[in-house]
Amino acid sequence: MAGSYDQAPDSAIKLENAAILVTKAEGETCERCWIVTPEVGKVEEHPTLCPRCAAVVKENY
């Protein structure tokens, strides 16, 4: 979430020169690389993998 320090929500941690807001990532966790992304399940043959891991599995296994 890019923006100015003054626009940071009240729930953000405000430091001297930065404001930090941590939120839950959107999507599912890839069973192979553990990256959380909405892309998990896009490859029909590997519904529990992200497209990058699905390509690696298809090419190497």
C-alpha positions in Angstrom: 0.0 0.0 0.0 1.9 3.0 -1.2 1.1 6.4 0.1 2.3 9.2 2.3 3.1 8.8 6.0 0.1 11.0 6.9 -2.3 8.8 4.9 -1.3 5.7 6.8 -4.3 4.1 8.6 -4.5 4.3 12.4 -3.8 0.6 12.6 -0.3 1.0 11.0 2.8 1.0 13.1 4.2 4.5 12.7 8.0 5.0 13.0 10.0 8.1 12.6 10.1 8.1 8.8 7.8 5.2 7.9 4.5 3.6 8.5 4.0 -0.1 8.3 0.8 -2.0 7.8 0.8 -5.8 7.7 -2.1 -7.6 6.1 -2.8 -11.2 5.2 -1.8 -12.1 1.7 -4.6 -13.0 -0.8 -4.7 -16.4 -2.3 -3.7 -19.9 -1.4 -0.4 -21.5 -0.4 1.5 -23.4 -3.1 2.3 -26.9 -1.7 5.8 -26.9 -3.3 7.2 -23.4 -2.7 4.9 -22.1 0.0 4.3 -18.8 -1.7 0.8 -17.4 -1.1 -0.7 -16.3 -4.4 -4.1 -16.1 -6.1 -2.5 -18.1 -9.0 -2.5 -21.4 -7.1 -4.8 -23.8 -8.9 -4.7 -22.0 -12.3 -3.0 -25.1 -13.9 -5.6 -27.8 -14.0 -3.1 -30.7 -13.9 -1.6 -29.4 -10.6 -4.4 -27.7 -8.6 -2.3 -27.3 -5.5 0.6 -25.6 -7.1 1.4 -22.1 -8.5 2.0 -21.9 -12.2 5.8 -21.6 -11.7 6.0 -24.8 -9.7 3.5 -26.6 -12.0 5.8 -25.8 -14.9 8.9 -27.2 -13.0 7.0 -30.4 -12.0 5.7 -30.9 -15.6 9.2 -30.4 -17.0 11.2 -32.5 -14.5 8.9 -35.2 -13.1 
